[in-house]
Amino acid sequence: MGLVKRLVMDVLKPHQPGFIEFSQAIAKVGVDYKVRLTLIEMDESTETLEVVVEGNDIDFAAIKSTISDMGGSLHSVDEVEVHSEVDAG
């Protein structure tokens, strides 16, 4: 089984919580997660984001749950990088 090292996701979220709070909540899911948000589009009540998460062993289910808990919606997973456990060392 491989370890997920990088996820690129398309996420829709309300204006609140803001970018920093939203990205901090995702980063707190893992001990070594690095999170980058890029605004793709904004309308009166929502923001479409590209969310990139990098880490040693990303827990996709926990990230998806955190996005939902903060009022966001995962539209798609656009890129995934997985390393075999042998390569992970």
A tleap script that builds the chain and sets N, CA, C and O, in Angstrom:
source leaprc.protein.ff14SB
mol = sequence {
  NMET GLY LEU VAL LYS ARG LEU VAL MET ASP
  VAL LEU LYS PRO HIE GLN PRO GLY PHE ILE
  GLU PHE SER GLN ALA ILE ALA LYS VAL GLY
  VAL ASP TYR LYS VAL ARG LEU THR LEU ILE
  GLU MET ASP GLU SER THR GLU THR LEU GLU
  VAL VAL VAL GLU GLY ASN ASP ILE ASP PHE
  ALA ALA ILE LYS SER THR ILE SER ASP MET
  GLY GLY SER LEU HIE SER VAL ASP GLU VAL
  GLU VAL HIE SER GLU VAL ASP ALA CGLY
}
set mol.1.N position { 0.848 -1.186 0.000 }
set mol.1.CA position { 0.000 0.000 0.000 }
set mol.1.C position { 0.885 1.237 0.000 }
set mol.1.O position { 1.881 1.286 0.723 }
set mol.2.N position { 0.540 2.223 -0.790 }
set mol.2.CA position { 1.354 3.424 -0.905 }
set mol.2.C position { 0.945 4.514 0.069 }
set mol.2.O position { -0.147 4.497 0.637 }
set mol.3.N position { 1.848 5.454 0.243 }
set mol.3.CA position { 1.610 6.599 1.111 }
set mol.3.C position { 1.285 7.815 0.241 }
set mol.3.O position { 2.022 8.132 -0.693 }
set mol.4.N position { 0.187 8.486 0.552 }
set mol.4.CA position { -0.205 9.681 -0.186 }
set mol.4.C position { 0.674 10.830 0.288 }
set mol.4.O position { 0.698 11.155 1.475 }
set mol.5.N position { 1.394 11.442 -0.643 }
set mol.5.CA position { 2.333 12.521 -0.331 }
set mol.5.C position { 1.817 13.898 -0.739 }
set mol.5.O position { 2.215 14.912 -0.166 }
set mol.6.N position { 0.922 13.927 -1.741 }
set mol.6.CA position { 0.452 15.221 -2.253 }
set mol.6.C position { -0.946 15.065 -2.832 }
set mol.6.O position { -1.228 14.115 -3.562 }
set mol.7.N position { -1.823 16.018 -2.495 }
set mol.7.CA position { -3.175 16.071 -3.043 }
set mol.7.C position { -3.426 17.469 -3.589 }
set mol.7.O position { -3.068 18.460 -2.952 }
set mol.8.N position { -4.031 17.550 -4.750 }
set mol.8.CA position { -4.490 18.824 -5.301 }
set mol.8.C position { -5.995 18.682 -5.478 }
set mol.8.O position { -6.471 17.802 -6.195 }
set mol.9.N position { -6.742 19.573 -4.806 }
set mol.9.CA position { -8.198 19.460 -4.776 }
set mol.9.C position { -8.858 20.770 -5.203 }
set mol.9.O position { -8.310 21.854 -5.001 }
set mol.10.N position { -10.030 20.649 -5.788 }
set mol.10.CA position { -10.892 21.785 -6.113 }
set mol.10.C position { -11.951 21.843 -5.024 }
set mol.10.O position { -12.730 20.904 -4.861 }
set mol.11.N position { -11.983 22.947 -4.276 }
set mol.11.CA position { -12.865 23.080 -3.118 }
set mol.11.C position { -13.687 24.357 -3.239 }
set mol.11.O position { -13.174 25.408 -3.624 }
set mol.12.N position { -14.966 24.248 -2.905 }
set mol.12.CA position { -15.852 25.403 -2.809 }
set mol.12.C position { -16.105 25.654 -1.333 }
set mol.12.O position { -16.456 24.732 -0.596 }
set mol.13.N position { -15.925 26.912 -0.890 }
set mol.13.CA position { -16.162 27.245 0.515 }
set mol.13.C position { -16.847 28.600 0.614 }
set mol.13.O position { -16.739 29.427 -0.292 }
set mol.14.N position { -17.565 28.827 1.738 }
set mol.14.CA position { -18.129 30.156 1.963 }
set mol.14.C position { -17.001 31.151 2.265 }
set mol.14.O position { -15.869 30.740 2.522 }
set mol.15.N position { -17.300 32.442 2.237 }
set mol.15.CA position { -16.273 33.449 2.518 }
set mol.15.C position { -15.697 33.301 3.926 }
set mol.15.O position { -14.522 33.590 4.156 }
set mol.16.N position { -16.515 32.855 4.851 }
set mol.16.CA position { -16.046 32.604 6.211 }
set mol.16.C position { -16.167 31.128 6.505 }
set mol.16.O position { -17.215 30.551 6.216 }
set mol.17.N position { -15.172 30.489 7.054 }
set mol.17.CA position { -13.933 31.031 7.592 }
set mol.17.C position { -13.010 31.544 6.485 }
set mol.17.O position { -13.113 31.133 5.329 }
set mol.18.N position { -12.116 32.442 6.863 }
set mol.18.CA position { -11.152 33.005 5.927 }
set mol.18.C position { -10.077 32.009 5.532 }
set mol.18.O position { -10.009 30.897 6.056 }
set mol.19.N position { -9.239 32.435 4.596 }
set mol.19.CA position { -8.172 31.567 4.057 }
set mol.19.C position { -7.258 31.013 5.133 }
set mol.19.O position { -6.954 29.820 5.140 }
set mol.20.N position { -6.819 31.871 6.039 }
set mol.20.CA position { -5.849 31.421 7.043 }
set mol.20.C position { -6.468 30.383 7.960 }
set mol.20.O position { -5.878 29.327 8.188 }
set mol.21.N position { -7.651 30.670 8.489 }
set mol.21.CA position { -8.309 29.714 9.381 }
set mol.21.C position { -8.608 28.403 8.660 }
set mol.21.O position { -8.434 27.325 9.229 }
set mol.22.N position { -9.057 28.494 7.413 }
set mol.22.CA position { -9.387 27.302 6.630 }
set mol.22.C position { -8.143 26.444 6.399 }
set mol.22.O position { -8.178 25.227 6.584 }
set mol.23.N position { -7.047 27.084 5.994 }
set mol.23.CA position { -5.817 26.324 5.727 }
set mol.23.C position { -5.203 25.783 7.017 }
set mol.23.O position { -4.646 24.685 7.016 }
set mol.24.N position { -5.294 26.536 8.123 }
set mol.24.CA position { -4.772 26.047 9.404 }
set mol.24.C position { -5.533 24.807 9.874 }
set mol.24.O position { -4.929 23.869 10.396 }
set mol.25.N position { -6.843 24.799 9.690 }
set mol.25.CA position { -7.642 23.633 10.090 }
set mol.25.C position { -7.232 22.390 9.306 }
set mol.25.O position { -7.149 21.299 9.869 }
set mol.26.N position { -6.979 22.552 8.015 }
set mol.26.CA position { -6.534 21.414 7.201 }
set mol.26.C position { -5.138 20.981 7.635 }
set mol.26.O position { -4.871 19.785 7.753 }
set mol.27.N position { -4.248 21.936 7.873 }
set mol.27.CA position { -2.879 21.608 8.274 }
set mol.27.C position { -2.840 20.857 9.602 }
set mol.27.O position { -1.975 20.005 9.804 }
set mol.28.N position { -3.759 21.163 10.503 }
set mol.28.CA position { -3.786 20.514 11.818 }
set mol.28.C position { -4.196 19.050 11.761 }
set mol.28.O position { -4.020 18.322 12.738 }
set mol.29.N position { -4.737 18.613 10.636 }
set mol.29.CA position { -5.137 17.211 10.488 }
set mol.29.C position { -3.919 16.289 10.597 }
set mol.29.O position { -4.026 15.188 11.137 }
set mol.30.N position { -2.780 16.722 10.096 }
set mol.30.CA position { -1.559 15.918 10.137 }
set mol.30.C position { -0.452 16.652 10.860 }
set mol.30.O position { -0.499 17.872 11.012 }
set mol.31.N position { 0.543 15.909 11.306 }
set mol.31.CA position { 1.638 16.527 12.068 }
set mol.31.C position { 2.617 17.281 11.175 }
set mol.31.O position { 3.343 18.155 11.649 }
set mol.32.N position { 2.640 16.948 9.887 }
set mol.32.CA position { 3.629 17.569 8.993 }
set mol.32.C position { 3.006 18.125 7.712 }
set mol.32.O position { 3.700 18.279 6.706 }
set mol.33.N position { 1.701 18.427 7.738 }
set mol.33.CA position { 1.034 18.866 6.522 }
set mol.33.C position { 1.425 20.297 6.161 }
set mol.33.O position { 1.486 21.185 7.011 }
set mol.34.N position { 1.683 20.481 4.884 }
set mol.34.CA position { 1.910 21.801 4.299 }
set mol.34.C position { 0.711 22.065 3.392 }
set mol.34.O position { 0.383 21.233 2.545 }
set mol.35.N position { 0.051 23.218 3.560 }
set mol.35.CA position { -1.179 23.521 2.826 }
set mol.35.C position { -0.997 24.818 2.055 }
set mol.35.O position { -0.496 25.807 2.589 }
set mol.36.N position { -1.413 24.801 0.789 }
set mol.36.CA position { -1.396 26.007 -0.037 }
set mol.36.C position { -2.779 26.189 -0.657 }
set mol.36.O position { -3.312 25.274 -1.284 }
set mol.37.N position { -3.350 27.371 -0.477 }
set mol.37.CA position { -4.641 27.695 -1.081 }
set mol.37.C position { -4.433 28.726 -2.172 }
set mol.37.O position { -3.678 29.683 -1.997 }
set mol.38.N position { -5.103 28.532 -3.298 }
set mol.38.CA position { -5.090 29.503 -4.383 }
set mol.38.C position { -6.536 29.807 -4.739 }
set mol.38.O position { -7.321 28.897 -5.008 }
set mol.39.N position { -6.887 31.088 -4.741 }
set mol.39.CA position { -8.230 31.502 -5.117 }
set mol.39.C position { -8.382 31.391 -6.633 }
set mol.39.O position { -7.606 31.972 -7.391 }
set mol.40.N position { -9.383 30.643 -7.057 }
set mol.40.CA position { -9.654 30.461 -8.482 }
set mol.40.C position { -10.787 31.377 -8.930 }
set mol.40.O position { -10.725 31.983 -9.999 }
set mol.41.N position { -11.828 31.469 -8.095 }
set mol.41.CA position { -12.996 32.274 -8.452 }
set mol.41.C position { -13.738 32.665 -7.181 }
set mol.41.O position { -13.741 31.919 -6.201 }
set mol.42.N position { -14.365 33.838 -7.202 }
set mol.42.CA position { -15.136 34.293 -6.058 }
set mol.42.C position { -16.455 34.878 -6.557 }
set mol.42.O position { -16.490 35.588 -7.562 }
set mol.43.N position { -17.544 34.570 -5.841 }
set mol.43.CA position { -18.808 35.227 -6.136 }
set mol.43.C position { -19.337 35.854 -4.851 }
set mol.43.O position { -18.576 36.022 -3.898 }
set mol.44.N position { -20.607 36.201 -4.802 }
set mol.44.CA position { -21.161 36.916 -3.655 }
set mol.44.C position { -21.047 36.152 -2.344 }
set mol.44.O position { -20.883 36.764 -1.289 }
set mol.45.N position { -21.132 34.821 -2.392 }
set mol.45.CA position { -21.159 34.062 -1.144 }
set mol.45.C position { -20.139 32.934 -1.039 }
set mol.45.O position { -19.972 32.357 0.035 }
set mol.46.N position { -19.447 32.607 -2.145 }
set mol.46.CA position { -18.520 31.482 -2.100 }
set mol.46.C position { -17.189 31.796 -2.787 }
set mol.46.O position { -17.055 32.762 -3.538 }
set mol.47.N position { -16.226 30.943 -2.496 }
set mol.47.CA position { -14.899 31.012 -3.112 }
set mol.47.C position { -14.539 29.622 -3.632 }
set mol.47.O position { -14.715 28.624 -2.933 }
set mol.48.N position { -14.043 29.569 -4.842 }
set mol.48.CA position { -13.530 28.320 -5.395 }
set mol.48.C position { -12.019 28.354 -5.231 }
set mol.48.O position { -11.358 29.307 -5.646 }
set mol.49.N position { -11.479 27.302 -4.622 }
set mol.49.CA position { -10.062 27.249 -4.291 }
set mol.49.C position { -9.387 26.031 -4.891 }
set mol.49.O position { -10.004 24.981 -5.072 }
set mol.50.N position { -8.117 26.191 -5.194 }
set mol.50.CA position { -7.254 25.042 -5.420 }
set mol.50.C position { -6.532 24.839 -4.086 }
set mol.50.O position { -5.848 25.739 -3.597 }
set mol.51.N position { -6.691 23.662 -3.513 }
set mol.51.CA position { -6.080 23.342 -2.224 }
set mol.51.C position { -5.038 22.258 -2.459 }
set mol.51.O position { -5.354 21.167 -2.935 }
set mol.52.N position { -3.791 22.572 -2.119 }
set mol.52.CA position { -2.697 21.613 -2.260 }
set mol.52.C position { -2.236 21.237 -0.855 }
set mol.52.O position { -1.905 22.101 -0.043 }
set mol.53.N position { -2.221 19.922 -0.579 }
set mol.53.CA position { -1.756 19.426 0.711 }
set mol.53.C position { -0.584 18.498 0.446 }
set mol.53.O position { -0.665 17.600 -0.393 }
set mol.54.N position { 0.514 18.724 1.171 }
set mol.54.CA position { 1.687 17.858 1.071 }
set mol.54.C position { 2.037 17.359 2.458 }
set mol.54.O position { 1.915 18.096 3.437 }
set mol.55.N position { 2.473 16.107 2.550 }
set mol.55.CA position { 2.866 15.508 3.824 }
set mol.55.C position { 3.403 14.110 3.602 }
set mol.55.O position { 3.417 13.614 2.475 }
set mol.56.N position { 3.845 13.476 4.671 }
set mol.56.CA position { 4.438 12.141 4.561 }
set mol.56.C position { 3.413 11.027 4.390 }
set mol.56.O position { 3.702 10.019 3.744 }
set mol.57.N position { 2.226 11.191 4.956 }
set mol.57.CA position { 1.185 10.164 4.856 }
set mol.57.C position { -0.164 10.850 5.039 }
set mol.57.O position { -0.711 10.852 6.141 }
set mol.58.N position { -0.700 11.427 3.979 }
set mol.58.CA position { -1.903 12.248 4.039 }
set mol.58.C position { -3.145 11.383 4.257 }
set mol.58.O position { -3.347 10.377 3.578 }
set mol.59.N position { -3.965 11.793 5.210 }
set mol.59.CA position { -5.228 11.126 5.524 }
set mol.59.C position { -6.343 11.841 4.768 }
set mol.59.O position { -6.889 12.836 5.244 }
set mol.60.N position { -6.673 11.327 3.590 }
set mol.60.CA position { -7.660 11.971 2.727 }
set mol.60.C position { -9.026 12.076 3.404 }
set mol.60.O position { -9.670 13.122 3.325 }
set mol.61.N position { -9.473 11.023 4.061 }
set mol.61.CA position { -10.793 11.035 4.706 }
set mol.61.C position { -10.869 12.126 5.769 }
set mol.61.O position { -11.887 12.809 5.878 }
set mol.62.N position { -9.820 12.295 6.543 }
set mol.62.CA position { -9.803 13.322 7.589 }
set mol.62.C position { -9.799 14.720 6.978 }
set mol.62.O position { -10.448 15.624 7.506 }
set mol.63.N position { -9.086 14.910 5.888 }
set mol.63.CA position { -9.069 16.213 5.214 }
set mol.63.C position { -10.453 16.517 4.650 }
set mol.63.O position { -10.960 17.627 4.814 }
set mol.64.N position { -11.058 15.551 3.996 }
set mol.64.CA position { -12.398 15.726 3.436 }
set mol.64.C position { -13.391 16.086 4.542 }
set mol.64.O position { -14.233 16.963 4.350 }
set mol.65.N position { -13.304 15.430 5.682 }
set mol.65.CA position { -14.182 15.710 6.812 }
set mol.65.C position { -13.961 17.126 7.353 }
set mol.65.O position { -14.922 17.818 7.690 }
set mol.66.N position { -12.710 17.552 7.436 }
set mol.66.CA position { -12.388 18.892 7.924 }
set mol.66.C position { -12.938 19.959 6.981 }
set mol.66.O position { -13.486 20.964 7.434 }
set mol.67.N position { -12.795 19.747 5.687 }
set mol.67.CA position { -13.342 20.686 4.698 }
set mol.67.C position { -14.846 20.810 4.894 }
set mol.67.O position { -15.381 21.919 4.910 }
set mol.68.N position { -15.526 19.692 5.043 }
set mol.68.CA position { -16.969 19.679 5.238 }
set mol.68.C position { -17.363 20.352 6.552 }
set mol.68.O position { -18.322 21.122 6.592 }
set mol.69.N position { -16.625 20.063 7.626 }
set mol.69.CA position { -16.906 20.653 8.941 }
set mol.69.C position { -16.801 22.179 8.913 }
set mol.69.O position { -17.452 22.864 9.702 }
set mol.70.N position { -15.983 22.706 8.007 }
set mol.70.CA position { -15.790 24.153 7.920 }
set mol.70.C position { -16.715 24.791 6.877 }
set mol.70.O position { -16.549 25.959 6.525 }
set mol.71.N position { -17.688 24.016 6.389 }
set mol.71.CA position { -18.674 24.549 5.455 }
set mol.71.C position { -18.289 24.438 4.006 }
set mol.71.O position { -18.989 24.949 3.133 }
set mol.72.N position { -17.170 23.767 3.733 }
set mol.72.CA position { -16.708 23.624 2.362 }
set mol.72.C position { -17.230 22.364 1.701 }
set mol.72.O position { -17.825 21.499 2.344 }
set mol.73.N position { -16.995 22.282 0.409 }
set mol.73.CA position { -17.415 21.138 -0.384 }
set mol.73.C position { -16.280 20.746 -1.335 }
set mol.73.O position { -15.781 21.575 -2.095 }
set mol.74.N position { -15.885 19.489 -1.283 }
set mol.74.CA position { -14.837 18.986 -2.173 }
set mol.74.C position { -15.461 18.695 -3.532 }
set mol.74.O position { -16.300 17.803 -3.652 }
set mol.75.N position { -15.056 19.445 -4.556 }
set mol.75.CA position { -15.594 19.230 -5.904 }
set mol.75.C position { -14.857 18.127 -6.641 }
set mol.75.O position { -15.472 17.299 -7.313 }
set mol.76.N position { -13.524 18.117 -6.513 }
set mol.76.CA position { -12.762 17.088 -7.211 }
set mol.76.C position { -11.361 16.980 -6.630 }
set mol.76.O position { -10.843 17.909 -6.010 }
set mol.77.N position { -10.769 15.817 -6.850 }
set mol.77.CA position { -9.348 15.615 -6.582 }
set mol.77.C position { -8.694 15.641 -7.948 }
set mol.77.O position { -8.949 14.770 -8.780 }
set mol.78.N position { -7.848 16.641 -8.186 }
set mol.78.CA position { -7.292 16.864 -9.507 }
set mol.78.C position { -5.904 16.260 -9.701 }
set mol.78.O position { -5.459 16.066 -10.831 }
set mol.79.N position { -5.227 15.965 -8.598 }
set mol.79.CA position { -3.889 15.380 -8.692 }
set mol.79.C position { -3.590 14.649 -7.396 }
set mol.79.O position { -3.941 15.118 -6.313 }
set mol.80.N position { -2.942 13.500 -7.509 }
set mol.80.CA position { -2.524 12.715 -6.344 }
set mol.80.C position { -1.113 12.217 -6.598 }
set mol.80.O position { -0.791 11.758 -7.695 }
set mol.81.N position { -0.274 12.311 -5.575 }
set mol.81.CA position { 1.056 11.728 -5.647 }
set mol.81.C position { 1.179 10.704 -4.525 }
set mol.81.O position { 0.979 11.016 -3.351 }
set mol.82.N position { 1.513 9.469 -4.914 }
set mol.82.CA position { 1.630 8.367 -3.957 }
set mol.82.C position { 2.995 7.735 -4.125 }
set mol.82.O position { 3.440 7.492 -5.246 }
set mol.83.N position { 3.667 7.465 -2.999 }
set mol.83.CA position { 4.953 6.768 -3.010 }
set mol.83.C position { 4.766 5.410 -2.352 }
set mol.83.O position { 4.004 5.275 -1.395 }
set mol.84.N position { 5.464 4.404 -2.869 }
set mol.84.CA position { 5.429 3.114 -2.202 }
set mol.84.C position { 6.110 3.262 -0.847 }
set mol.84.O position { 6.965 4.130 -0.668 }
set mol.85.N position { 5.734 2.419 0.102 }
set mol.85.CA position { 6.322 2.513 1.432 }
set mol.85.C position { 7.827 2.279 1.396 }
set mol.85.O position { 8.560 2.814 2.227 }
set mol.86.N position { 8.290 1.480 0.435 }
set mol.86.CA position { 9.724 1.246 0.288 }
set mol.86.C position { 10.436 2.529 -0.096 }
set mol.86.O position { 11.530 2.805 0.395 }
set mol.87.N position { 9.810 3.333 -0.991 }
set mol.87.CA position { 10.395 4.582 -1.433 }
set mol.87.C position { 10.285 5.695 -0.389 }
set mol.87.O position { 11.009 6.688 -0.460 }
set mol.88.N position { 9.381 5.531 0.576 }
set mol.88.CA position { 9.071 6.588 1.523 }
set mol.88.C position { 10.200 6.903 2.486 }
set mol.88.O position { 10.233 8.001 3.042 }
set mol.89.N position { 11.111 5.995 2.701 }
set mol.89.CA position { 12.178 6.168 3.690 }
set mol.89.C position { 13.154 7.196 3.396 }
set mol.89.O position { 14.083 7.406 4.175 }
savepdb mol mol.pdb
quit
